[in-house]
Structures are given as structure tokens and as C-alpha cells.
């Protein structure tokens, strides 16, 4: 089993659905009706994307993005 990597995933709420992407994995996105569904789908999309890179002998992207909540006056 290969070592686990942790990638930052951004989940955004739209007017009628949720979308998700990882800044470290360009082009890897998911959409769904609920937050829980989109979290499952982006995990599957990342796994599928990384498997494809491995099969083609390409380097896996290193996790490098991070996030922070910043408070500002209202």
C-alpha cells in the first residue's frame, strides 16, 4: 500500500449544488447536490486521477496548498 497524502480540497456552495476542487491537482473537480456527496465524489476523483498518473509513470503532485480562516471586522 502506498503512503497516504493529504490534499487541500475547496468546497463551494452554489445556487443549487456544491462543487469541489484541489488547488494541487489541476482539473480534478466534482459536483453534487449535497456537501457530503461532493466530499465523497472529490475523494473518488482524486483517487482516480492519481491512479491514472501512476499508470502512466508520471509523478504525483505534492500537496503544497494550505488554508486559513482570517477574521475581519464586519
C-alpha positions as a printed NumPy array, in Angstrom:
array([[  0.   ,   0.   ,   0.   ],
       [  1.389,   3.402,  -0.95 ],
       [  1.763,   6.15 ,   1.656],
       [ -1.181,   8.465,   2.172],
       [ -1.101,  12.071,   1.058],
       [ -3.316,  14.866,   2.271],
       [ -4.544,  17.364,  -0.299],
       [ -6.4  ,  20.57 ,   0.456],
       [ -9.908,  20.464,  -1.03 ],
       [-12.015,  23.586,  -1.501],
       [-15.781,  23.049,  -1.303],
       [-18.024,  25.852,  -2.54 ],
       [-21.796,  26.172,  -2.272],
       [-23.526,  27.273,  -5.444],
       [-27.13 ,  28.283,  -6.018],
       [-28.285,  24.673,  -6.445],
       [-25.301,  22.446,  -5.735],
       [-21.821,  22.12 ,  -4.273],
       [-18.553,  21.968,  -6.155],
       [-15.114,  20.882,  -5.005],
       [-11.547,  21.019,  -6.295],
       [ -7.992,  20.677,  -5.062],
       [ -5.565,  23.506,  -5.903],
       [ -2.72 ,  20.961,  -6.03 ],
       [ -4.449,  18.776,  -8.644],
       [ -5.477,  21.   , -11.577],
       [ -8.54 ,  19.818, -13.474],
       [ -9.702,  17.44 , -10.751],
       [-13.201,  18.597,  -9.773],
       [-16.516,  17.251,  -8.51 ],
       [-20.08 ,  18.499,  -8.153],
       [-23.075,  17.185,  -6.21 ],
       [-26.333,  18.238,  -4.591],
       [-25.061,  17.968,  -1.013],
       [-21.835,  18.749,   0.798],
       [-21.468,  15.106,   1.884],
       [-21.919,  13.877,  -1.698],
       [-19.379,  16.304,  -3.112],
       [-16.852,  15.317,  -0.43 ],
       [-17.222,  11.653,  -1.44 ],
       [-17.032,  12.485,  -5.133],
       [-13.905,  14.648,  -4.879],
       [-12.181,  11.912,  -2.86 ],
       [-13.054,   9.424,  -5.632],
       [-11.957,  11.882,  -8.338],
       [ -8.595,  12.463,  -6.646],
       [ -8.036,   8.719,  -6.193],
       [ -8.913,   8.083,  -9.868],
       [ -6.672,  10.945, -11.046],
       [ -3.686,   9.729,  -9.008],
       [ -4.16 ,   6.143, -10.228],
       [ -4.039,   7.42 , -13.807],
       [ -0.823,   9.314, -13.146],
       [  0.754,   6.204, -11.581],
       [ -0.298,   4.014, -14.535],
       [  1.357,   6.42 , -16.953],
       [  4.533,   6.636, -14.867],
       [  4.006,  10.305, -14.069],
       [  4.948,  11.978, -10.801],
       [  2.178,  12.535,  -8.288],
       [  1.609,  16.175,  -7.349],
       [  2.998,  17.061,  -3.958],
       [  0.487,  18.531,  -1.529],
       [  1.572,  22.139,  -1.03 ],
       [ -1.579,  24.234,  -0.573],
       [ -2.92 ,  25.251,   2.802],
       [ -5.838,  27.294,   4.067],
       [ -6.507,  29.609,   6.923],
       [ -9.591,  31.4  ,   8.212],
       [ -8.993,  35.133,   8.549],
       [-11.333,  37.258,  10.677],
       [-12.11 ,  40.784,   9.552],
       [-14.472,  43.379,  11.043],
       [-17.992,  43.209,   9.612]])
